[in-house]
Amino acid sequence: MRAFKFVIPMVLLVGGVAWVMLNKNFTDVPVMSRFYITLGAMVLSGVISFFLFPKNEGERR
C-alpha cells in the first residue's frame, strides 16, 4: 500500500523533472546518457522514499 501512495508518484515526478531539465539545459549530452541519468535518479529517489515514508500512515504513536 505504501508503494502506491508515496513511492510511485515520487518516482514519476522525479523522472519527469529530470528528463525535462536534461533536455532543456544539457542538449549536448547524448540521448542515451540522459536516459540513463534519468533512470538512475528515478531508482535512487524510489529507494530513498521507500525507506523514509512510514509503512502505515494510520498507526502513529
mmCIF file of the N, C-alpha and C atoms, coordinates in Angstrom:
data_MODEL
# 
_entry.id   MODEL 
# 
loop_
_atom_site.group_PDB 
_atom_site.id 
_atom_site.type_symbol 
_atom_site.label_atom_id 
_atom_site.label_alt_id 
_atom_site.label_comp_id 
_atom_site.label_asym_id 
_atom_site.label_entity_id 
_atom_site.label_seq_id 
_atom_site.pdbx_PDB_ins_code 
_atom_site.Cartn_x 
_atom_site.Cartn_y 
_atom_site.Cartn_z 
_atom_site.occupancy 
_atom_site.B_iso_or_equiv 
_atom_site.pdbx_formal_charge 
_atom_site.auth_seq_id 
_atom_site.auth_comp_id 
_atom_site.auth_asym_id 
_atom_site.auth_atom_id 
_atom_site.pdbx_PDB_model_num 
ATOM 1   N N  . MET A 1 1  ? 0.817  -1.190 0.000   1.00 0.00 ? 1  MET A N  1 
ATOM 2   C CA . MET A 1 1  ? 0.000  0.000  0.000   1.00 0.00 ? 1  MET A CA 1 
ATOM 3   C C  . MET A 1 1  ? 0.862  1.255  0.000   1.00 0.00 ? 1  MET A C  1 
ATOM 4   N N  . ARG A 1 2  ? 1.970  1.202  0.708   1.00 0.00 ? 2  ARG A N  1 
ATOM 5   C CA . ARG A 1 2  ? 2.847  2.361  0.786   1.00 0.00 ? 2  ARG A CA 1 
ATOM 6   C C  . ARG A 1 2  ? 3.424  2.696  -0.587  1.00 0.00 ? 2  ARG A C  1 
ATOM 7   N N  . ALA A 1 3  ? 3.695  1.684  -1.383  1.00 0.00 ? 3  ALA A N  1 
ATOM 8   C CA . ALA A 1 3  ? 4.307  1.930  -2.692  1.00 0.00 ? 3  ALA A CA 1 
ATOM 9   C C  . ALA A 1 3  ? 3.379  2.728  -3.603  1.00 0.00 ? 3  ALA A C  1 
ATOM 10  N N  . PHE A 1 4  ? 2.099  2.458  -3.544  1.00 0.00 ? 4  PHE A N  1 
ATOM 11  C CA . PHE A 1 4  ? 1.183  3.162  -4.421  1.00 0.00 ? 4  PHE A CA 1 
ATOM 12  C C  . PHE A 1 4  ? 0.899  4.576  -3.948  1.00 0.00 ? 4  PHE A C  1 
ATOM 13  N N  . LYS A 1 5  ? 1.044  4.814  -2.654  1.00 0.00 ? 5  LYS A N  1 
ATOM 14  C CA . LYS A 1 5  ? 0.735  6.144  -2.138  1.00 0.00 ? 5  LYS A CA 1 
ATOM 15  C C  . LYS A 1 5  ? 1.873  7.131  -2.310  1.00 0.00 ? 5  LYS A C  1 
ATOM 16  N N  . PHE A 1 6  ? 3.099  6.699  -2.056  1.00 0.00 ? 6  PHE A N  1 
ATOM 17  C CA . PHE A 1 6  ? 4.210  7.641  -1.999  1.00 0.00 ? 6  PHE A CA 1 
ATOM 18  C C  . PHE A 1 6  ? 5.300  7.380  -3.023  1.00 0.00 ? 6  PHE A C  1 
ATOM 19  N N  . VAL A 1 7  ? 5.724  6.151  -3.141  1.00 0.00 ? 7  VAL A N  1 
ATOM 20  C CA . VAL A 1 7  ? 6.930  5.845  -3.909  1.00 0.00 ? 7  VAL A CA 1 
ATOM 21  C C  . VAL A 1 7  ? 6.717  6.043  -5.400  1.00 0.00 ? 7  VAL A C  1 
ATOM 22  N N  . ILE A 1 8  ? 5.666  5.492  -5.944  1.00 0.00 ? 8  ILE A N  1 
ATOM 23  C CA . ILE A 1 8  ? 5.444  5.565  -7.390  1.00 0.00 ? 8  ILE A CA 1 
ATOM 24  C C  . ILE A 1 8  ? 5.208  7.002  -7.861  1.00 0.00 ? 8  ILE A C  1 
ATOM 25  N N  . PRO A 1 9  ? 4.372  7.804  -7.190  1.00 0.00 ? 9  PRO A N  1 
ATOM 26  C CA . PRO A 1 9  ? 4.267  9.210  -7.630  1.00 0.00 ? 9  PRO A CA 1 
ATOM 27  C C  . PRO A 1 9  ? 5.581  9.975  -7.518  1.00 0.00 ? 9  PRO A C  1 
ATOM 28  N N  . MET A 1 10 ? 6.360  9.678  -6.476  1.00 0.00 ? 10 MET A N  1 
ATOM 29  C CA . MET A 1 10 ? 7.649  10.346 -6.307  1.00 0.00 ? 10 MET A CA 1 
ATOM 30  C C  . MET A 1 10 ? 8.596  9.978  -7.448  1.00 0.00 ? 10 MET A C  1 
ATOM 31  N N  . VAL A 1 11 ? 8.617  8.710  -7.810  1.00 0.00 ? 11 VAL A N  1 
ATOM 32  C CA . VAL A 1 11 ? 9.488  8.251  -8.899  1.00 0.00 ? 11 VAL A CA 1 
ATOM 33  C C  . VAL A 1 11 ? 9.079  8.906  -10.212 1.00 0.00 ? 11 VAL A C  1 
ATOM 34  N N  . LEU A 1 12 ? 7.798  8.969  -10.478 1.00 0.00 ? 12 LEU A N  1 
ATOM 35  C CA . LEU A 1 12 ? 7.327  9.577  -11.722 1.00 0.00 ? 12 LEU A CA 1 
ATOM 36  C C  . LEU A 1 12 ? 7.602  11.083 -11.762 1.00 0.00 ? 12 LEU A C  1 
ATOM 37  N N  . LEU A 1 13 ? 7.430  11.741 -10.638 1.00 0.00 ? 13 LEU A N  1 
ATOM 38  C CA . LEU A 1 13 ? 7.708  13.173 -10.579 1.00 0.00 ? 13 LEU A CA 1 
ATOM 39  C C  . LEU A 1 13 ? 9.193  13.457 -10.799 1.00 0.00 ? 13 LEU A C  1 
ATOM 40  N N  . VAL A 1 14 ? 10.053 12.717 -10.139 1.00 0.00 ? 14 VAL A N  1 
ATOM 41  C CA . VAL A 1 14 ? 11.490 12.915 -10.293 1.00 0.00 ? 14 VAL A CA 1 
ATOM 42  C C  . VAL A 1 14 ? 11.923 12.594 -11.719 1.00 0.00 ? 14 VAL A C  1 
ATOM 43  N N  . GLY A 1 15 ? 11.375 11.524 -12.285 1.00 0.00 ? 15 GLY A N  1 
ATOM 44  C CA . GLY A 1 15 ? 11.722 11.168 -13.656 1.00 0.00 ? 15 GLY A CA 1 
ATOM 45  C C  . GLY A 1 15 ? 11.301 12.227 -14.659 1.00 0.00 ? 15 GLY A C  1 
ATOM 46  N N  . GLY A 1 16 ? 10.108 12.761 -14.490 1.00 0.00 ? 16 GLY A N  1 
ATOM 47  C CA . GLY A 1 16 ? 9.639  13.802 -15.399 1.00 0.00 ? 16 GLY A CA 1 
ATOM 48  C C  . GLY A 1 16 ? 10.447 15.078 -15.304 1.00 0.00 ? 16 GLY A C  1 
ATOM 49  N N  . VAL A 1 17 ? 10.730 15.502 -14.084 1.00 0.00 ? 17 VAL A N  1 
ATOM 50  C CA . VAL A 1 17 ? 11.504 16.723 -13.899 1.00 0.00 ? 17 VAL A CA 1 
ATOM 51  C C  . VAL A 1 17 ? 12.930 16.551 -14.399 1.00 0.00 ? 17 VAL A C  1 
ATOM 52  N N  . ALA A 1 18 ? 13.523 15.399 -14.121 1.00 0.00 ? 18 ALA A N  1 
ATOM 53  C CA . ALA A 1 18 ? 14.892 15.147 -14.578 1.00 0.00 ? 18 ALA A CA 1 
ATOM 54  C C  . ALA A 1 18 ? 14.958 15.131 -16.101 1.00 0.00 ? 18 ALA A C  1 
ATOM 55  N N  . TRP A 1 19 ? 13.997 14.504 -16.741 1.00 0.00 ? 19 TRP A N  1 
ATOM 56  C CA . TRP A 1 19 ? 14.003 14.422 -18.203 1.00 0.00 ? 19 TRP A CA 1 
ATOM 57  C C  . TRP A 1 19 ? 13.846 15.807 -18.833 1.00 0.00 ? 19 TRP A C  1 
ATOM 58  N N  . VAL A 1 20 ? 12.937 16.605 -18.280 1.00 0.00 ? 20 VAL A N  1 
ATOM 59  C CA . VAL A 1 20 ? 12.721 17.957 -18.812 1.00 0.00 ? 20 VAL A CA 1 
ATOM 60  C C  . VAL A 1 20 ? 13.973 18.818 -18.617 1.00 0.00 ? 20 VAL A C  1 
ATOM 61  N N  . MET A 1 21 ? 14.562 18.744 -17.431 1.00 0.00 ? 21 MET A N  1 
ATOM 62  C CA . MET A 1 21 ? 15.753 19.560 -17.166 1.00 0.00 ? 21 MET A CA 1 
ATOM 63  C C  . MET A 1 21 ? 16.928 19.138 -18.042 1.00 0.00 ? 21 MET A C  1 
ATOM 64  N N  . LEU A 1 22 ? 17.107 17.848 -18.218 1.00 0.00 ? 22 LEU A N  1 
ATOM 65  C CA . LEU A 1 22 ? 18.220 17.384 -19.048 1.00 0.00 ? 22 LEU A CA 1 
ATOM 66  C C  . LEU A 1 22 ? 18.006 17.746 -20.516 1.00 0.00 ? 22 LEU A C  1 
ATOM 67  N N  . ASN A 1 23 ? 16.773 17.660 -20.992 1.00 0.00 ? 23 ASN A N  1 
ATOM 68  C CA . ASN A 1 23 ? 16.501 18.004 -22.387 1.00 0.00 ? 23 ASN A CA 1 
ATOM 69  C C  . ASN A 1 23 ? 16.587 19.508 -22.633 1.00 0.00 ? 23 ASN A C  1 
ATOM 70  N N  . LYS A 1 24 ? 16.283 20.303 -21.614 1.00 0.00 ? 24 LYS A N  1 
ATOM 71  C CA . LYS A 1 24 ? 16.298 21.749 -21.789 1.00 0.00 ? 24 LYS A CA 1 
ATOM 72  C C  . LYS A 1 24 ? 17.706 22.330 -21.646 1.00 0.00 ? 24 LYS A C  1 
ATOM 73  N N  . ASN A 1 25 ? 18.452 21.886 -20.650 1.00 0.00 ? 25 ASN A N  1 
ATOM 74  C CA . ASN A 1 25 ? 19.718 22.525 -20.320 1.00 0.00 ? 25 ASN A CA 1 
ATOM 75  C C  . ASN A 1 25 ? 20.956 21.786 -20.815 1.00 0.00 ? 25 ASN A C  1 
ATOM 76  N N  . PHE A 1 26 ? 20.848 20.514 -21.096 1.00 0.00 ? 26 PHE A N  1 
ATOM 77  C CA . PHE A 1 26 ? 22.021 19.717 -21.444 1.00 0.00 ? 26 PHE A CA 1 
ATOM 78  C C  . PHE A 1 26 ? 21.789 18.967 -22.750 1.00 0.00 ? 26 PHE A C  1 
ATOM 79  N N  . THR A 1 27 ? 21.568 19.701 -23.818 1.00 0.00 ? 27 THR A N  1 
ATOM 80  C CA . THR A 1 27 ? 21.290 19.075 -25.106 1.00 0.00 ? 27 THR A CA 1 
ATOM 81  C C  . THR A 1 27 ? 22.546 18.482 -25.739 1.00 0.00 ? 27 THR A C  1 
ATOM 82  N N  . ASP A 1 28 ? 23.727 18.879 -25.271 1.00 0.00 ? 28 ASP A N  1 
ATOM 83  C CA . ASP A 1 28 ? 24.958 18.329 -25.838 1.00 0.00 ? 28 ASP A CA 1 
ATOM 84  C C  . ASP A 1 28 ? 25.267 16.925 -25.309 1.00 0.00 ? 28 ASP A C  1 
ATOM 85  N N  . VAL A 1 29 ? 24.589 16.496 -24.239 1.00 0.00 ? 29 VAL A N  1 
ATOM 86  C CA . VAL A 1 29 ? 24.754 15.140 -23.710 1.00 0.00 ? 29 VAL A CA 1 
ATOM 87  C C  . VAL A 1 29 ? 23.957 14.189 -24.598 1.00 0.00 ? 29 VAL A C  1 
ATOM 88  N N  . PRO A 1 30 ? 24.521 13.048 -24.959 1.00 0.00 ? 30 PRO A N  1 
ATOM 89  C CA . PRO A 1 30 ? 23.788 12.091 -25.806 1.00 0.00 ? 30 PRO A CA 1 
ATOM 90  C C  . PRO A 1 30 ? 22.476 11.629 -25.157 1.00 0.00 ? 30 PRO A C  1 
ATOM 91  N N  . VAL A 1 31 ? 21.527 11.278 -26.013 1.00 0.00 ? 31 VAL A N  1 
ATOM 92  C CA . VAL A 1 31 ? 20.190 10.919 -25.544 1.00 0.00 ? 31 VAL A CA 1 
ATOM 93  C C  . VAL A 1 31 ? 20.222 9.703  -24.622 1.00 0.00 ? 31 VAL A C  1 
ATOM 94  N N  . MET A 1 32 ? 21.003 8.705  -24.928 1.00 0.00 ? 32 MET A N  1 
ATOM 95  C CA . MET A 1 32 ? 21.053 7.513  -24.082 1.00 0.00 ? 32 MET A CA 1 
ATOM 96  C C  . MET A 1 32 ? 21.662 7.831  -22.718 1.00 0.00 ? 32 MET A C  1 
ATOM 97  N N  . SER A 1 33 ? 22.608 8.723  -22.671 1.00 0.00 ? 33 SER A N  1 
ATOM 98  C CA . SER A 1 33 ? 23.177 9.123  -21.379 1.00 0.00 ? 33 SER A CA 1 
ATOM 99  C C  . SER A 1 33 ? 22.150 9.876  -20.549 1.00 0.00 ? 33 SER A C  1 
ATOM 100 N N  . ARG A 1 34 ? 21.372 10.737 -21.191 1.00 0.00 ? 34 ARG A N  1 
ATOM 101 C CA . ARG A 1 34 ? 20.304 11.439 -20.483 1.00 0.00 ? 34 ARG A CA 1 
ATOM 102 C C  . ARG A 1 34 ? 19.274 10.457 -19.954 1.00 0.00 ? 34 ARG A C  1 
ATOM 103 N N  . PHE A 1 35 ? 18.982 9.438  -20.746 1.00 0.00 ? 35 PHE A N  1 
ATOM 104 C CA . PHE A 1 35 ? 18.026 8.414  -20.317 1.00 0.00 ? 35 PHE A CA 1 
ATOM 105 C C  . PHE A 1 35 ? 18.552 7.648  -19.108 1.00 0.00 ? 35 PHE A C  1 
ATOM 106 N N  . TYR A 1 36 ? 19.817 7.273  -19.125 1.00 0.00 ? 36 TYR A N  1 
ATOM 107 C CA . TYR A 1 36 ? 20.393 6.536  -18.001 1.00 0.00 ? 36 TYR A CA 1 
ATOM 108 C C  . TYR A 1 36 ? 20.487 7.407  -16.750 1.00 0.00 ? 36 TYR A C  1 
ATOM 109 N N  . ILE A 1 37 ? 20.785 8.675  -16.895 1.00 0.00 ? 37 ILE A N  1 
ATOM 110 C CA . ILE A 1 37 ? 20.810 9.592  -15.748 1.00 0.00 ? 37 ILE A CA 1 
ATOM 111 C C  . ILE A 1 37 ? 19.411 9.713  -15.153 1.00 0.00 ? 37 ILE A C  1 
ATOM 112 N N  . THR A 1 38 ? 18.410 9.849  -16.002 1.00 0.00 ? 38 THR A N  1 
ATOM 113 C CA . THR A 1 38 ? 17.029 9.940  -15.532 1.00 0.00 ? 38 THR A CA 1 
ATOM 114 C C  . THR A 1 38 ? 16.596 8.656  -14.849 1.00 0.00 ? 38 THR A C  1 
ATOM 115 N N  . LEU A 1 39 ? 16.945 7.531  -15.424 1.00 0.00 ? 39 LEU A N  1 
ATOM 116 C CA . LEU A 1 39 ? 16.603 6.241  -14.826 1.00 0.00 ? 39 LEU A CA 1 
ATOM 117 C C  . LEU A 1 39 ? 17.278 6.070  -13.464 1.00 0.00 ? 39 LEU A C  1 
ATOM 118 N N  . GLY A 1 40 ? 18.524 6.468  -13.354 1.00 0.00 ? 40 GLY A N  1 
ATOM 119 C CA . GLY A 1 40 ? 19.231 6.399  -12.076 1.00 0.00 ? 40 GLY A CA 1 
ATOM 120 C C  . GLY A 1 40 ? 18.603 7.298  -11.030 1.00 0.00 ? 40 GLY A C  1 
ATOM 121 N N  . ALA A 1 41 ? 18.183 8.485  -11.433 1.00 0.00 ? 41 ALA A N  1 
ATOM 122 C CA . ALA A 1 41 ? 17.522 9.399  -10.498 1.00 0.00 ? 41 ALA A CA 1 
ATOM 123 C C  . ALA A 1 41 ? 16.188 8.822  -10.028 1.00 0.00 ? 41 ALA A C  1 
ATOM 124 N N  . MET A 1 42 ? 15.473 8.173  -10.932 1.00 0.00 ? 42 MET A N  1 
ATOM 125 C CA . MET A 1 42 ? 14.195 7.570  -10.558 1.00 0.00 ? 42 MET A CA 1 
ATOM 126 C C  . MET A 1 42 ? 14.391 6.433  -9.557  1.00 0.00 ? 42 MET A C  1 
ATOM 127 N N  . VAL A 1 43 ? 15.359 5.588  -9.804  1.00 0.00 ? 43 VAL A N  1 
ATOM 128 C CA . VAL A 1 43 ? 15.608 4.456  -8.906  1.00 0.00 ? 43 VAL A CA 1 
ATOM 129 C C  . VAL A 1 43 ? 16.075 4.949  -7.548  1.00 0.00 ? 43 VAL A C  1 
ATOM 130 N N  . LEU A 1 44 ? 16.993 5.891  -7.535  1.00 0.00 ? 44 LEU A N  1 
ATOM 131 C CA . LEU A 1 44 ? 17.514 6.409  -6.277  1.00 0.00 ? 44 LEU A CA 1 
ATOM 132 C C  . LEU A 1 44 ? 16.423 7.095  -5.458  1.00 0.00 ? 44 LEU A C  1 
ATOM 133 N N  . SER A 1 45 ? 15.591 7.889  -6.102  1.00 0.00 ? 45 SER A N  1 
ATOM 134 C CA . SER A 1 45 ? 14.515 8.554  -5.368  1.00 0.00 ? 45 SER A CA 1 
ATOM 135 C C  . SER A 1 45 ? 13.477 7.550  -4.882  1.00 0.00 ? 45 SER A C  1 
ATOM 136 N N  . GLY A 1 46 ? 13.241 6.504  -5.635  1.00 0.00 ? 46 GLY A N  1 
ATOM 137 C CA . GLY A 1 46 ? 12.306 5.463  -5.199  1.00 0.00 ? 46 GLY A CA 1 
ATOM 138 C C  . GLY A 1 46 ? 12.801 4.723  -3.976  1.00 0.00 ? 46 GLY A C  1 
ATOM 139 N N  . VAL A 1 47 ? 14.076 4.389  -3.956  1.00 0.00 ? 47 VAL A N  1 
ATOM 140 C CA . VAL A 1 47 ? 14.649 3.684  -2.808  1.00 0.00 ? 47 VAL A CA 1 
ATOM 141 C C  . VAL A 1 47 ? 14.637 4.577  -1.571  1.00 0.00 ? 47 VAL A C  1 
ATOM 142 N N  . ILE A 1 48 ? 15.035 5.826  -1.737  1.00 0.00 ? 48 ILE A N  1 
ATOM 143 C CA . ILE A 1 48 ? 15.056 6.747  -0.596  1.00 0.00 ? 48 ILE A CA 1 
ATOM 144 C C  . ILE A 1 48 ? 13.649 6.976  -0.055  1.00 0.00 ? 48 ILE A C  1 
ATOM 145 N N  . SER A 1 49 ? 12.690 7.210  -0.934  1.00 0.00 ? 49 SER A N  1 
ATOM 146 C CA . SER A 1 49 ? 11.333 7.466  -0.462  1.00 0.00 ? 49 SER A CA 1 
ATOM 147 C C  . SER A 1 49 ? 10.697 6.213  0.130   1.00 0.00 ? 49 SER A C  1 
ATOM 148 N N  . PHE A 1 50 ? 11.088 5.034  -0.318  1.00 0.00 ? 50 PHE A N  1 
ATOM 149 C CA . PHE A 1 50 ? 10.553 3.802  0.248   1.00 0.00 ? 50 PHE A CA 1 
ATOM 150 C C  . PHE A 1 50 ? 10.936 3.660  1.712   1.00 0.00 ? 50 PHE A C  1 
ATOM 151 N N  . PHE A 1 51 ? 12.160 4.035  2.050   1.00 0.00 ? 51 PHE A N  1 
ATOM 152 C CA . PHE A 1 51 ? 12.610 3.892  3.423   1.00 0.00 ? 51 PHE A CA 1 
ATOM 153 C C  . PHE A 1 51 ? 12.250 5.090  4.301   1.00 0.00 ? 51 PHE A C  1 
ATOM 154 N N  . LEU A 1 52 ? 12.008 6.242  3.718   1.00 0.00 ? 52 LEU A N  1 
ATOM 155 C CA . LEU A 1 52 ? 11.707 7.418  4.531   1.00 0.00 ? 52 LEU A CA 1 
ATOM 156 C C  . LEU A 1 52 ? 10.238 7.546  4.908   1.00 0.00 ? 52 LEU A C  1 
ATOM 157 N N  . PHE A 1 53 ? 9.328  7.161  4.034   1.00 0.00 ? 53 PHE A N  1 
ATOM 158 C CA . PHE A 1 53 ? 7.919  7.294  4.346   1.00 0.00 ? 53 PHE A CA 1 
ATOM 159 C C  . PHE A 1 53 ? 7.475  6.154  5.252   1.00 0.00 ? 53 PHE A C  1 
ATOM 160 N N  . PRO A 1 54 ? 6.511  6.400  6.151   1.00 0.00 ? 54 PRO A N  1 
ATOM 161 C CA . PRO A 1 54 ? 6.090  5.368  7.105   1.00 0.00 ? 54 PRO A CA 1 
ATOM 162 C C  . PRO A 1 54 ? 5.334  4.232  6.425   1.00 0.00 ? 54 PRO A C  1 
ATOM 163 N N  . LYS A 1 55 ? 5.422  3.061  7.048   1.00 0.00 ? 55 LYS A N  1 
ATOM 164 C CA . LYS A 1 55 ? 4.724  1.895  6.486   1.00 0.00 ? 55 LYS A CA 1 
ATOM 165 C C  . LYS A 1 55 ? 3.220  2.055  6.571   1.00 0.00 ? 55 LYS A C  1 
ATOM 166 N N  . ASN A 1 56 ? 2.717  2.396  7.746   1.00 0.00 ? 56 ASN A N  1 
ATOM 167 C CA . ASN A 1 56 ? 1.281  2.562  7.946   1.00 0.00 ? 56 ASN A CA 1 
ATOM 168 C C  . ASN A 1 56 ? 1.026  3.976  8.434   1.00 0.00 ? 56 ASN A C  1 
ATOM 169 N N  . GLU A 1 57 ? 0.363  4.749  7.643   1.00 0.00 ? 57 GLU A N  1 
ATOM 170 C CA . GLU A 1 57 ? 0.100  6.145  7.988   1.00 0.00 ? 57 GLU A CA 1 
ATOM 171 C C  . GLU A 1 57 ? -0.850 6.254  9.166   1.00 0.00 ? 57 GLU A C  1 
ATOM 172 N N  . GLY A 1 58 ? -1.767 5.325  9.313   1.00 0.00 ? 58 GLY A N  1 
ATOM 173 C CA . GLY A 1 58 ? -2.772 5.398  10.389  1.00 0.00 ? 58 GLY A CA 1 
ATOM 174 C C  . GLY A 1 58 ? -2.225 5.008  11.756  1.00 0.00 ? 58 GLY A C  1 
ATOM 175 N N  . GLU A 1 59 ? -1.177 4.240  11.815  1.00 0.00 ? 59 GLU A N  1 
ATOM 176 C CA . GLU A 1 59 ? -0.645 3.762  13.092  1.00 0.00 ? 59 GLU A CA 1 
ATOM 177 C C  . GLU A 1 59 ? 0.505  4.630  13.559  1.00 0.00 ? 59 GLU A C  1 
ATOM 178 N N  . ARG A 1 60 ? 0.191  5.766  14.119  1.00 0.00 ? 60 ARG A N  1 
ATOM 179 C CA . ARG A 1 60 ? 1.234  6.647  14.660  1.00 0.00 ? 60 ARG A CA 1 
ATOM 180 C C  . ARG A 1 60 ? 1.223  6.564  16.163  1.00 0.00 ? 60 ARG A C  1 
ATOM 181 N N  . ARG A 1 61 ? 2.370  6.668  16.779  1.00 0.00 ? 61 ARG A N  1 
ATOM 182 C CA . ARG A 1 61 ? 2.468  6.575  18.244  1.00 0.00 ? 61 ARG A CA 1 
ATOM 183 C C  . ARG A 1 61 ? 2.315  7.913  18.885  1.00 0.00 ? 61 ARG A C  1 
# 
